[in-house]
Amino acid sequence: MADLGSIFKAYDVRGVIPDTFDADIARAIGAAFARVVGGPAVVVAHDMRPSSPELATAFADGVVSQGLDVVFAGLGSTDLLYYGSGHLDLPGAMFTASHNPAEYNGIKMCRAGAAPISAETGLDEIRRLAESGVVEHDGPEGAVTERDLLPGYAAYLRELVDLSGIRPLRVAVDAGNGMGGYTVPAVLERGLPLEIVPLYFELDGTFPNHPANPLDAANLVDLQAKVREVGADIGLAFDGDADRCFVVDERGEPVPPSAITALVAAQELAREPGSTIIHNLITSTAVPEIVRERGGVPVRTRVGHSFIKATMAETGAIFGGEHSAHYYFRDFWRADTGMLAAMHVLRVLGSDDRPLSRITEEYSRYASSGEVNSTVADAPSRMAQVRAAFADRDGVTVDELDGLTVQLPDGTWFNLRASNTEPLLRLNVEAPDEGTVAKVRDEVLAIVRA
């Protein structure tokens, strides 16, 4: 097998079909995965991309060639795969490229119990085995058994968050032709006081309406318009594999993921006072403030699901949130699920007579830039220049937990870090007001883009 370095990333596999990723590669990775994780079986699911069924089937072939069985779940969201891995206590593989364009596909892999696999905890070993060729298994092949996990997934989420007693809500949902169109009806449309107004629920991995990436504000425009048009109480937007959920209030205005993190944290702390809450270093300062105010213990981590999940395991944290709208729950095997976060927001909204914009005001305390990306050839050099420009100023503190975080004395902070997958520097700025955000953002970008 050729060098697979271009498709193995820090946390997953991602490539272009068929140029860098095809069925033969998927089969080799499946065999390598089986050797690394072991166990009696592997659960496999896939999204709606045209290439996904073939790739998932080839991966399963690789797994059974090593004597392990496969529980083939077929269509599913990434958090449905995590449910299968956790509920069945089996390693898992999800075929998806998340929010990437249609020509991409990939694999998100986990150990039993939805435990993460990163480059340092098995992904590099899987790559090496796939490249060199797995030694032929000398015993019988495993078997493939098909299993529908959707009913169990929906029932489990509805046990975790009971929506049966809330006031009636009109909920606009943009699935972006992704897997939310498959999971939302099963979880939210049956026997609950919710009127779902669907946008783009048709499963179509060519994404004919807009990219399934709600982190880009341009992809929220249709949902915002629909919320205003139908007078919805809330809008929900899922990414392609439906593991992330973005929220729009009744005015059609986006609610920052940090505010959702703080809101859900407050709910979990009310249920288990004194618990630990994880937040990555790019979430708003409001998150640890609110966690402390509600009697919880905030713990700051690097960006990325493997760091969040590992820290949750170490601390016993009940919940974790990221600026990118990934939300992690102890009771969901510490895995990220956009659906469960959405259900928490629906329960808060449905238990309060106020509109969502009023409810979320208390969780949105500061102005922010959002993520600003810059293409650079030499990221370390540019980051060093930014550090030199700020580090010696009075009252400034600097840390390098993940990239470069600079804290200014007026409460303003910014983080500058390199992308794991692209030649980009990502900048996030937060300040007490929009004017300060713009000033600091422009000063940093002038150095980065010089």
C-alpha positions as CSV (number, residue, x, y, z in Angstrom):
1,M,0.0,0.0,0.0
2,A,1.3,3.5,-0.9
3,D,2.1,6.1,1.7
4,L,-1.1,7.0,3.5
5,G,0.3,10.1,5.2
6,S,-1.9,12.5,3.2
7,I,-5.2,10.9,4.5
8,F,-4.3,10.1,8.1
9,K,-4.9,13.2,10.2
10,A,-4.5,13.8,13.9
11,Y,-7.9,12.3,14.8
12,D,-9.3,10.5,11.8
13,V,-8.9,9.6,8.1
14,R,-9.9,12.0,5.4
15,G,-9.3,11.9,1.7
16,V,-10.6,12.7,-1.8
17,I,-12.5,9.9,-3.7
18,P,-11.0,8.2,-5.6
19,D,-7.7,10.1,-5.9
20,T,-6.4,9.5,-2.3
21,F,-9.0,7.2,-0.8
22,D,-10.7,4.2,-2.3
23,A,-12.1,0.8,-1.4
24,D,-8.8,-1.0,-1.5
25,I,-7.4,1.5,1.1
26,A,-10.5,1.1,3.2
27,R,-10.1,-2.7,3.2
28,A,-6.4,-2.4,4.2
29,I,-7.4,0.1,7.0
30,G,-10.1,-2.3,8.2
31,A,-7.7,-5.2,8.5
32,A,-5.2,-3.0,10.4
33,F,-7.9,-1.6,12.6
34,A,-8.9,-5.1,13.6
35,R,-5.4,-6.0,14.5
36,V,-4.9,-2.9,16.6
37,V,-8.2,-2.8,18.6
38,G,-8.8,-6.6,18.8
39,G,-12.0,-7.9,20.4
40,P,-14.8,-10.1,19.2
41,A,-16.4,-7.6,16.8
42,V,-16.4,-4.1,15.3
43,V,-19.5,-1.9,14.7
44,V,-19.5,0.0,11.4
45,A,-21.9,2.7,10.1
46,H,-21.8,5.2,7.2
47,D,-23.3,8.5,6.1
48,M,-25.2,9.4,3.0
49,R,-22.2,10.2,0.7
50,P,-22.3,8.3,-2.6
51,S,-19.0,6.6,-1.8
52,S,-19.8,5.6,1.8
53,P,-21.6,2.3,1.3
54,E,-18.8,0.8,-0.8
55,L,-16.0,2.1,1.5
56,A,-17.8,0.8,4.6
57,T,-18.4,-2.6,3.0
58,A,-14.7,-2.8,2.0
59,F,-13.6,-1.8,5.6
60,A,-15.9,-4.6,7.0
61,D,-14.2,-7.1,4.6
62,G,-10.9,-6.1,6.0
63,V,-12.1,-6.6,9.6
64,V,-13.6,-10.0,9.0
65,S,-10.5,-11.1,7.1
66,Q,-8.7,-10.9,10.5
67,G,-11.3,-13.1,12.2
68,L,-13.4,-10.4,13.9
69,D,-17.1,-10.1,13.4
70,V,-18.8,-6.9,12.1
71,V,-22.1,-5.4,13.3
72,F,-23.1,-3.5,10.2
73,A,-25.4,-0.6,11.2
74,G,-25.7,0.9,7.7
75,L,-26.9,4.5,7.6
76,G,-26.2,6.5,10.7
77,S,-24.9,9.7,12.2
78,T,-21.5,9.8,14.0
79,D,-23.2,10.0,17.4
80,L,-25.3,7.0,16.4
81,L,-22.1,5.1,15.8
82,Y,-20.8,6.2,19.2
83,Y,-24.1,5.0,20.7
84,G,-23.5,1.6,19.1
85,S,-19.9,1.5,20.3
86,G,-20.9,2.4,23.8
87,H,-24.1,0.3,24.1
88,L,-22.5,-2.8,22.5
89,D,-19.1,-2.1,24.1
90,L,-17.3,-2.6,20.8
91,P,-14.8,-0.7,18.7
92,G,-16.4,1.3,15.9
93,A,-15.8,3.0,12.6
94,M,-17.9,5.7,11.0
95,F,-17.6,6.5,7.3
96,T,-18.0,10.2,6.9
97,A,-16.2,13.4,5.9
98,S,-18.4,15.4,8.2
99,H,-18.8,18.9,6.8
100,N,-16.3,18.5,3.9
101,P,-17.4,18.8,0.2
102,A,-19.0,15.8,-1.6
103,E,-15.7,14.6,-3.2
104,Y,-14.3,13.8,0.3
105,N,-14.8,10.8,2.6
106,G,-13.1,9.5,5.6
107,I,-13.3,7.3,8.8
108,K,-13.8,8.3,12.4
109,M,-12.6,5.4,14.6
110,C,-13.0,4.6,18.3
111,R,-12.2,1.8,20.7
112,A,-14.9,0.0,22.7
113,G,-17.1,2.3,24.7
114,A,-16.6,5.1,22.2
115,A,-13.1,5.8,23.5
116,P,-11.2,8.1,21.1
117,I,-8.3,7.0,18.9
118,S,-5.8,9.7,17.9
119,A,-2.4,9.6,16.3
120,E,-0.8,9.0,19.7
121,T,-3.2,6.3,20.8
122,G,-3.4,3.9,17.9
123,L,-4.0,5.9,14.6
124,D,-0.4,6.0,13.6
125,E,-0.1,2.2,14.3
126,I,-3.1,1.6,12.1
127,R,-1.5,3.6,9.4
128,R,1.8,1.7,9.6
129,L,0.0,-1.7,9.4
130,A,-2.2,-0.6,6.5
131,E,0.8,0.6,4.6
132,S,3.0,-2.4,5.2
133,G,0.3,-5.0,4.9
134,V,-1.4,-7.0,7.7
135,V,-0.1,-10.5,8.1
136,E,-2.7,-13.0,6.8
137,H,-5.0,-14.4,9.5
138,D,-4.6,-18.1,9.9
139,G,-8.1,-18.8,11.4
140,P,-11.6,-18.6,10.1
141,E,-13.0,-15.3,8.9
142,G,-15.5,-13.3,10.9
143,A,-19.2,-12.8,10.0
144,V,-21.1,-9.7,9.1
145,T,-24.5,-9.1,10.9
146,E,-26.7,-6.2,10.0
147,R,-28.3,-4.3,12.9
148,D,-30.6,-1.3,13.0
149,L,-29.3,0.9,15.8
150,L,-31.6,3.9,15.2
151,P,-34.5,2.9,17.5
152,G,-32.2,2.2,20.4
153,Y,-30.3,5.4,19.8
154,A,-33.5,7.5,19.8
155,A,-34.8,5.8,22.9
156,Y,-31.6,6.2,24.8
157,L,-31.4,10.0,24.1
158,R,-35.0,10.4,25.1
159,E,-34.3,8.7,28.4
160,L,-31.4,11.2,29.1
161,V,-33.5,14.3,28.3
162,D,-37.3,14.1,28.9
163,L,-39.1,16.5,26.6
164,S,-42.6,15.1,27.1
165,G,-43.7,17.8,29.6
166,I,-42.4,21.0,27.9
167,R,-44.7,23.6,26.3
168,P,-45.3,23.2,22.6
169,L,-42.5,24.5,20.4
170,R,-42.1,25.1,16.7
171,V,-38.6,24.0,15.7
172,A,-37.1,24.7,12.3
173,V,-34.3,22.2,11.5
174,D,-31.8,22.4,8.7
175,A,-30.3,19.0,8.1
176,G,-28.2,20.2,5.1
177,N,-29.1,17.0,3.3
178,G,-27.0,15.2,5.9
179,M,-27.6,12.6,8.5
180,G,-29.8,14.9,10.7
181,G,-32.5,14.2,8.1
182,Y,-32.3,10.5,9.3
183,T,-32.0,11.0,13.0
184,V,-34.1,14.0,13.8
185,P,-37.5,12.4,12.8
186,A,-36.7,9.3,15.0
187,V,-35.7,11.4,18.1
188,L,-37.8,14.5,17.9
189,E,-40.9,13.9,15.9
190,R,-42.7,11.0,17.7
191,G,-45.0,11.8,20.6
192,L,-43.4,15.0,21.7
193,P,-44.9,18.5,21.8
194,L,-42.6,19.6,19.0
195,E,-43.7,20.8,15.5
196,I,-40.6,20.1,13.3
197,V,-40.3,22.4,10.3
198,P,-37.8,20.5,8.1
199,L,-35.3,22.0,5.6
200,Y,-33.2,19.7,3.4
201,F,-34.0,16.4,5.1
202,E,-33.5,14.5,1.9
203,L,-30.3,12.4,2.3
204,D,-28.0,13.6,-0.5
205,G,-24.2,13.5,-0.2
206,T,-23.8,15.8,-3.1
207,F,-25.2,18.7,-0.9
208,P,-27.4,20.3,-3.6
209,N,-28.6,23.2,-1.4
210,H,-25.6,24.3,0.6
211,P,-22.5,22.8,2.3
212,A,-23.3,20.9,5.5
213,N,-21.1,23.2,7.5
214,P,-23.1,25.4,9.9
215,L,-19.8,26.9,11.3
216,D,-19.8,29.0,8.1
217,A,-22.4,31.7,8.6
218,A,-23.4,31.6,4.9
219,N,-24.8,28.1,5.5
220,L,-27.2,29.3,8.2
221,V,-29.0,31.9,5.9
222,D,-31.8,29.5,4.8
223,L,-32.5,28.4,8.4
224,Q,-32.5,32.0,9.6
225,A,-35.0,32.9,6.9
226,K,-37.2,29.9,7.7
227,V,-37.3,30.7,11.4
228,R,-38.6,34.2,10.7
229,E,-41.0,33.0,8.0
230,V,-42.8,30.4,10.1
231,G,-42.4,32.1,13.5
232,A,-40.3,29.3,14.9
233,D,-39.3,29.3,18.6
234,I,-35.9,28.0,17.7
235,G,-33.8,26.8,14.7
236,L,-31.3,23.9,14.7
237,A,-28.7,23.3,12.1
238,F,-26.7,20.0,11.9
239,D,-23.5,19.3,10.0
240,G,-23.1,16.5,7.5
241,D,-22.6,13.6,10.0
242,A,-24.9,15.3,12.6
243,D,-22.5,15.2,15.5
244,R,-22.6,19.0,15.8
245,C,-25.6,21.2,16.3
246,F,-25.8,25.0,15.8
247,V,-28.7,27.0,17.4
248,V,-30.6,30.0,16.0
249,D,-33.0,32.0,18.2
250,E,-36.5,33.1,17.4
251,R,-35.2,36.3,15.7
252,G,-33.1,34.2,13.4
253,E,-29.9,35.2,15.2
254,P,-27.2,32.6,15.8
255,V,-26.5,31.7,19.4
256,P,-22.8,31.3,20.0
257,P,-21.7,27.8,20.8
258,S,-20.0,29.1,24.0
259,A,-23.4,30.3,25.2
260,I,-24.9,26.8,24.5
261,T,-21.9,25.3,26.4
262,A,-22.7,27.5,29.4
263,L,-26.4,26.9,29.2
264,V,-26.0,23.1,29.1
265,A,-23.4,23.2,31.8
266,A,-25.8,25.1,34.1
267,Q,-28.4,22.4,33.5
268,E,-26.0,19.6,34.3
269,L,-24.7,21.4,37.4
270,A,-28.3,21.8,38.6
271,R,-28.7,18.0,38.3
272,E,-25.3,17.2,39.9
273,P,-24.0,20.1,41.9
274,G,-20.3,20.5,42.2
275,S,-19.5,18.6,39.0
276,T,-16.6,19.3,36.7
277,I,-17.2,20.9,33.3
278,I,-14.6,20.8,30.5
279,H,-14.2,23.7,28.1
280,N,-11.5,24.2,25.5
281,L,-9.3,27.3,25.5
282,I,-11.2,29.0,22.7
283,T,-14.6,29.0,24.5
284,S,-15.7,32.3,25.9
285,T,-14.5,33.4,29.3
286,A,-18.2,33.4,30.3
287,V,-18.1,29.6,30.4
288,P,-15.7,29.1,33.3
289,E,-17.3,32.2,35.0
290,I,-20.8,30.7,34.9
291,V,-19.6,27.2,35.9
292,R,-18.0,28.7,39.0
293,E,-21.1,30.8,39.7
294,R,-23.2,27.7,39.6
295,G,-20.9,25.8,42.0
296,G,-19.0,23.7,39.4
297,V,-15.4,23.2,38.6
298,P,-14.2,24.4,35.2
299,V,-11.3,22.7,33.5
300,R,-9.6,24.1,30.5
301,T,-8.2,21.9,27.7
302,R,-6.7,21.9,24.3
303,V,-8.9,22.0,21.2
304,G,-9.9,18.6,19.8
305,H,-12.2,15.7,20.8
306,S,-9.4,13.4,21.9
307,F,-8.2,15.9,24.5
308,I,-11.7,16.7,25.7
309,K,-12.6,13.0,26.1
310,A,-9.3,12.2,27.8
311,T,-9.7,15.0,30.3
312,M,-13.3,14.0,31.0
313,A,-12.1,10.5,31.8
314,E,-9.4,11.8,34.1
315,T,-11.6,14.2,36.0
316,G,-15.0,12.5,35.9
317,A,-16.5,15.6,34.2
318,I,-20.2,15.5,33.6
319,F,-20.1,17.7,30.4
320,G,-17.7,19.3,28.0
321,G,-18.1,21.9,25.2
322,E,-16.1,23.4,22.4
323,H,-16.3,26.6,20.4
324,S,-17.0,24.5,17.3
325,A,-20.3,23.2,18.6
326,H,-19.0,19.8,19.7
327,Y,-20.7,18.9,23.0
328,Y,-19.6,15.9,25.1
329,F,-21.6,14.1,27.8
330,R,-20.4,11.7,30.5
331,D,-23.7,9.8,30.2
332,F,-23.1,9.4,26.4
333,W,-19.8,7.6,26.9
334,R,-18.0,11.0,27.0
335,A,-18.7,11.2,23.2
336,D,-19.9,14.3,21.3
337,T,-23.5,14.4,20.2
338,G,-25.2,17.5,18.7
339,M,-28.6,15.9,19.2
340,L,-28.3,15.6,23.0
341,A,-27.1,19.2,23.2
342,A,-30.1,20.3,21.1
343,M,-32.5,18.4,23.4
344,H,-31.1,20.2,26.5
345,V,-31.7,23.5,24.8
346,L,-35.3,22.5,23.9
347,R,-36.0,21.4,27.4
348,V,-34.7,24.8,28.8
349,L,-36.8,26.7,26.2
350,G,-39.8,24.5,26.7
351,S,-39.7,25.0,30.5
352,D,-39.6,28.8,30.3
353,D,-42.1,31.3,28.9
354,R,-39.3,33.7,27.7
355,P,-38.1,33.5,24.1
356,L,-34.7,31.9,23.5
357,S,-33.0,35.3,22.9
358,R,-33.8,36.4,26.4
359,I,-32.8,33.1,28.0
360,T,-29.4,33.1,26.3
361,E,-28.6,36.7,27.1
362,E,-27.2,35.7,30.5
363,Y,-24.8,33.2,28.8
364,S,-23.4,35.7,26.2
365,R,-21.3,38.2,28.1
366,Y,-18.5,39.2,25.7
367,A,-17.9,40.2,22.1
368,S,-15.9,37.9,19.9
369,S,-14.4,37.7,16.4
370,G,-15.4,34.1,15.6
371,E,-12.7,32.0,13.9
372,V,-10.6,34.0,11.3
373,N,-8.4,31.8,9.1
374,S,-5.3,32.9,7.3
375,T,-3.3,30.8,4.8
376,V,0.4,30.9,5.6
377,A,3.5,29.1,4.4
378,D,5.4,29.3,7.7
379,A,3.0,29.1,10.7
380,P,5.7,28.8,13.5
381,S,7.5,31.9,12.2
382,R,4.3,34.0,12.1
383,M,3.3,32.9,15.5
384,A,6.7,33.8,16.9
385,Q,6.4,37.3,15.5
386,V,2.9,37.7,17.1
387,R,4.3,36.5,20.4
388,A,7.2,38.9,20.2
389,A,4.8,41.8,19.5
390,F,2.7,41.2,22.6
391,A,4.7,39.3,25.2
392,D,6.6,42.2,26.7
393,R,3.6,44.6,27.2
394,D,2.6,45.5,30.7
395,G,0.0,43.2,32.2
396,V,0.1,40.7,29.4
397,T,0.3,36.9,30.0
398,V,1.1,34.3,27.5
399,D,0.5,30.5,27.5
400,E,1.1,27.9,24.8
401,L,-1.2,25.1,25.9
402,D,-2.5,25.0,22.3
403,G,-1.0,27.4,19.9
404,L,-0.5,30.9,21.4
405,T,-3.0,32.4,23.9
406,V,-2.4,36.0,24.9
407,Q,-4.3,37.6,27.8
408,L,-4.4,41.4,27.9
409,P,-5.0,43.3,31.1
410,D,-8.5,44.6,30.1
411,G,-10.0,41.1,29.9
412,T,-9.3,40.8,26.2
413,W,-7.7,37.6,24.9
414,F,-6.8,36.0,21.7
415,N,-5.7,32.5,20.6
416,L,-3.6,31.8,17.5
417,R,-3.0,28.2,16.5
418,A,-2.2,26.2,13.4
419,S,-4.7,23.9,11.8
420,N,-4.1,20.2,12.1
421,T,-5.1,19.5,8.5
422,E,-4.5,22.7,6.4
423,P,-1.8,25.4,6.0
424,L,-3.9,27.8,8.1
425,L,-3.5,29.9,11.2
426,R,-6.8,30.2,13.1
427,L,-7.4,33.4,15.1
428,N,-10.0,33.8,17.8
429,V,-10.4,37.1,19.7
430,E,-12.7,37.9,22.7
431,A,-13.1,41.3,24.4
432,P,-15.5,43.4,26.4
433,D,-16.8,45.2,23.3
434,E,-16.8,44.9,19.5
435,G,-14.4,47.8,19.0
436,T,-11.7,46.2,21.0
437,V,-12.2,42.9,19.2
438,A,-11.8,44.6,15.9
439,K,-8.7,46.5,17.0
440,V,-6.9,43.4,18.4
441,R,-8.0,41.2,15.5
442,D,-6.6,43.7,12.9
443,E,-3.3,44.1,14.8
444,V,-2.7,40.3,14.9
445,L,-3.8,39.8,11.3
446,A,-1.4,42.5,10.1
447,I,1.5,40.5,11.5
448,V,0.1,37.1,10.3
449,R,-0.6,38.3,6.8
450,A,2.3,40.6,6.3
